[in-house]
Amino acid sequence: MKAISFRSLALASLASLAMATSSSAVTILQFNQQFPTDSVTAVVVGTTTQLRTSSALDPNSIPVLIGNIGGTTLGTPLPAFETFINVVSTGTATTASTGEIQQLYSGTIAITSGANNTGGNFLTATFQNAVLSGTGNAGGLSGSRPPQNVTFTSNFAAIVPLIAGNPPENFTIGFSGITPGLTITGGTIAGFTARNTGTFDTGPAVVPEPSGIVMAGMALIGGLGFGWRRRQSSRA
């Protein structure tokens, strides 16, 4: 992507940051799969279930298209790769009176420019005890801090200021076409395949002082030659 595209994207994100209030929320990133034949696969390993990403292009990742980043809807989606890293169940699967199946999961979801968690880091979410829930052929994996432990990191210039200062962070990975459907075996969710989409948000976030916004803008514009920050975001 040309440098001017990154610059425009960063400026738009700065504008949304400046206008935010203490009760606002920001969509950090949204994606859809590029190809319907790729899948998230649930594999039972002993007494636990592991969620894995795989595709025809890479055995560990799924090609995706980012349609919104840093609170900006993109006219031309950005290609990227989604990689599940050690996403494993951490509790016993249960069935509610409504028939909904639930189980806790911990791990990492990386959205990067290269396959298998390589290249630039658009956004990485590390989480503990996120909830996978659903019925039949539809469900989702959701985590939120608070009350759970969810942490975002990024070295994409338009996202870095939006996750600085440790704001509340949350995500939802929606599963559709779950085959053969959500069921429980041996106390854990049984194997399945599914297509997925994802949304990552922050909010409510603390708004920096005007001088902080100006400093952030100078840093962003000055470092946009290649679009990426040289270091991963640090937490206050």
C-alpha positions as CSV (number, residue, x, y, z in Angstrom):
1,M,0.0,0.0,0.0
2,K,1.3,3.5,-0.8
3,A,2.5,5.7,2.1
4,I,-0.2,8.3,1.4
5,S,-2.9,5.6,2.1
6,F,-1.4,4.9,5.5
7,R,-1.1,8.6,6.2
8,S,-4.8,9.3,5.4
9,L,-5.8,6.3,7.5
10,A,-3.8,7.5,10.5
11,L,-5.2,11.0,10.2
12,A,-8.7,9.7,10.1
13,S,-8.1,7.6,13.2
14,L,-6.6,10.6,15.0
15,A,-9.7,12.6,14.2
16,S,-11.9,10.0,15.7
17,L,-9.7,9.8,18.8
18,A,-9.9,13.6,19.3
19,M,-13.7,13.5,19.1
20,A,-14.1,10.5,21.4
21,T,-15.8,10.9,24.8
22,S,-15.3,8.9,27.9
23,S,-18.4,6.8,27.0
24,S,-17.4,6.2,23.4
25,A,-16.2,2.9,21.9
26,V,-14.0,2.4,18.9
27,T,-14.0,-0.5,16.4
28,I,-10.3,-1.4,16.2
29,L,-10.6,-4.0,13.5
30,Q,-13.2,-6.0,11.6
31,F,-12.5,-8.8,9.1
32,N,-14.1,-11.4,6.9
33,Q,-12.7,-14.6,5.4
34,Q,-11.5,-14.3,1.8
35,F,-12.5,-17.8,0.8
36,P,-15.5,-19.8,2.1
37,T,-13.6,-23.1,1.7
38,D,-11.1,-22.1,4.5
39,S,-12.1,-23.0,8.1
40,V,-11.6,-22.8,11.8
41,T,-11.4,-26.4,13.0
42,A,-12.1,-27.7,16.5
43,V,-9.9,-30.7,17.4
44,V,-10.4,-32.8,20.5
45,V,-7.0,-33.5,22.2
46,G,-7.5,-35.7,25.2
47,T,-10.0,-33.9,27.5
48,T,-9.7,-30.5,25.8
49,T,-10.6,-28.9,22.5
50,Q,-8.2,-26.9,20.4
51,L,-9.3,-24.3,17.8
52,R,-7.1,-24.1,14.8
53,T,-7.1,-21.9,11.6
54,S,-6.2,-23.5,8.3
55,S,-6.5,-22.8,4.6
56,A,-5.4,-23.9,1.1
57,L,-2.7,-21.2,1.3
58,D,-1.3,-22.0,4.7
59,P,-1.9,-24.9,7.1
60,N,-1.9,-22.6,10.2
61,S,-3.7,-19.4,8.9
62,I,-6.8,-18.1,7.0
63,P,-6.6,-15.3,4.4
64,V,-8.9,-12.5,5.5
65,L,-10.0,-9.1,4.3
66,I,-9.9,-6.2,6.8
67,G,-12.9,-3.9,6.1
68,N,-12.5,-1.6,9.1
69,I,-9.3,-0.6,10.9
70,G,-8.8,2.1,13.5
71,G,-12.4,3.1,13.4
72,T,-12.2,3.8,9.6
73,T,-14.2,1.8,7.1
74,L,-12.0,1.0,4.1
75,G,-13.1,1.5,0.5
76,T,-10.7,-1.2,-0.5
77,P,-10.3,-4.0,2.2
78,L,-6.7,-4.8,3.3
79,P,-5.6,-8.4,2.8
80,A,-4.2,-10.2,5.9
81,F,-4.0,-13.5,7.6
82,E,-5.7,-14.8,10.7
83,T,-3.8,-17.2,12.9
84,F,-5.1,-19.0,16.1
85,I,-2.2,-19.7,18.5
86,N,-2.7,-22.2,21.3
87,V,-6.5,-21.5,21.5
88,V,-7.5,-24.3,23.9
89,S,-10.5,-25.0,26.1
90,T,-9.9,-24.2,29.8
91,G,-13.1,-25.5,31.4
92,T,-15.8,-28.1,31.1
93,A,-18.4,-27.7,28.4
94,T,-21.9,-27.3,29.6
95,T,-25.4,-27.1,28.2
96,A,-27.8,-24.4,29.4
97,S,-31.5,-25.0,29.9
98,T,-32.0,-23.1,26.6
99,G,-29.9,-25.7,24.8
100,E,-26.9,-23.4,24.3
101,I,-23.5,-25.0,24.7
102,Q,-20.8,-23.1,26.5
103,Q,-17.1,-23.6,27.2
104,L,-14.2,-21.3,28.2
105,Y,-11.1,-20.9,26.0
106,S,-7.7,-19.1,26.3
107,G,-5.1,-18.3,23.7
108,T,-4.1,-15.8,21.1
109,I,-5.6,-14.6,17.8
110,A,-3.2,-12.8,15.4
111,I,-4.2,-10.7,12.4
112,T,-0.9,-10.1,10.5
113,S,0.2,-9.2,7.0
114,G,2.0,-12.5,6.6
115,A,0.8,-16.1,7.1
116,N,1.4,-18.0,10.3
117,N,1.8,-14.9,12.5
118,T,4.5,-13.2,10.4
119,G,5.0,-9.8,8.9
120,G,3.3,-6.6,10.3
121,N,1.0,-7.0,13.3
122,F,-2.3,-5.4,12.4
123,L,-3.7,-6.6,15.7
124,T,-3.1,-9.5,18.2
125,A,-5.6,-10.4,20.9
126,T,-4.4,-12.5,23.8
127,F,-7.2,-13.7,26.1
128,Q,-8.0,-15.9,29.1
129,N,-11.4,-17.6,29.7
130,A,-13.2,-16.2,26.7
131,V,-16.6,-17.9,26.1
132,L,-17.4,-20.1,23.1
133,S,-21.1,-20.5,23.0
134,G,-23.8,-21.5,20.5
135,T,-26.4,-23.9,19.3
136,G,-26.6,-26.0,16.2
137,N,-24.6,-24.6,13.3
138,A,-23.9,-21.1,14.7
139,G,-21.9,-19.8,17.6
140,G,-19.1,-17.5,18.6
141,L,-16.1,-16.9,20.8
142,S,-16.2,-13.7,22.8
143,G,-14.0,-12.1,25.4
144,S,-14.0,-8.8,27.2
145,R,-11.9,-6.9,29.7
146,P,-13.4,-6.4,32.2
147,P,-14.2,-8.9,33.6
148,Q,-11.9,-11.3,31.6
149,N,-8.3,-10.9,30.7
150,V,-8.1,-9.5,27.1
151,T,-5.1,-7.7,25.8
152,F,-4.5,-6.1,22.3
153,T,-1.1,-5.3,20.8
154,S,-0.3,-3.8,17.4
155,N,2.4,-2.1,15.4
156,F,0.0,-0.7,12.8
157,A,0.2,3.1,13.1
158,A,-3.5,3.8,13.0
159,I,-4.2,1.4,15.9
160,V,-1.3,2.1,18.3
161,P,-2.8,5.3,19.8
162,L,-6.3,3.7,20.2
163,I,-5.0,0.9,22.4
164,A,-2.5,3.0,24.4
165,G,-3.3,3.7,28.0
166,N,-4.8,0.2,28.5
167,P,-8.5,0.9,27.6
168,P,-11.1,-1.8,28.1
169,E,-10.9,-4.3,25.1
170,N,-13.2,-6.9,23.7
171,F,-13.6,-9.1,20.7
172,T,-16.1,-11.5,19.1
173,I,-15.3,-14.2,16.5
174,G,-18.5,-15.3,14.9
175,F,-18.8,-18.9,13.7
176,S,-21.2,-19.9,10.9
177,G,-21.8,-23.1,9.0
178,I,-20.6,-25.2,12.0
179,T,-20.4,-28.7,10.8
180,P,-21.7,-31.1,12.0
181,G,-23.0,-28.8,14.7
182,L,-22.0,-27.9,18.2
183,T,-22.1,-31.0,20.5
184,I,-20.3,-32.2,23.6
185,T,-18.1,-35.3,23.9
186,G,-16.3,-36.3,27.1
187,G,-16.9,-33.0,28.8
188,T,-15.5,-30.9,26.0
189,I,-16.9,-29.4,22.7
190,A,-16.7,-32.1,19.9
191,G,-14.8,-31.5,16.7
192,F,-16.2,-29.2,14.0
193,T,-15.3,-27.0,11.1
194,A,-16.7,-23.5,10.6
195,R,-16.3,-20.2,8.7
196,N,-15.6,-17.1,10.8
197,T,-15.6,-13.3,11.0
198,G,-14.2,-11.1,13.6
199,T,-14.7,-7.7,15.4
200,F,-12.3,-6.2,17.9
201,D,-13.3,-3.1,19.9
202,T,-12.1,-0.8,22.7
203,G,-14.3,1.3,25.0
204,P,-15.0,3.2,27.0
205,A,-11.5,4.7,26.5
206,V,-9.8,7.6,28.4
207,V,-9.4,10.6,26.1
208,P,-5.9,12.1,26.2
209,E,-5.3,15.8,26.8
210,P,-5.2,17.9,23.5
211,S,-1.4,18.1,23.8
212,G,-1.3,14.3,23.9
213,I,-3.3,14.1,20.7
214,V,-0.9,16.6,19.0
215,M,2.1,14.6,20.1
216,A,0.5,11.3,18.9
217,G,-0.3,13.0,15.5
218,M,3.3,14.1,15.1
219,A,4.6,10.6,15.9
220,L,2.2,9.0,13.5
221,I,2.8,11.2,10.6
222,G,6.5,11.2,11.1
223,G,6.6,7.4,11.2
224,L,4.4,6.6,8.2
225,G,7.0,6.0,5.6
226,F,6.2,2.3,5.6
227,G,3.0,2.4,7.6
228,W,4.3,0.3,10.5
229,R,5.7,1.3,13.8
230,R,9.1,-0.1,14.5
231,R,8.1,-1.4,17.9
232,Q,5.1,-3.0,19.4
233,S,2.8,-0.8,21.4
234,S,3.7,-0.4,25.1
235,R,1.2,-0.2,27.9
236,A,0.9,2.6,30.3
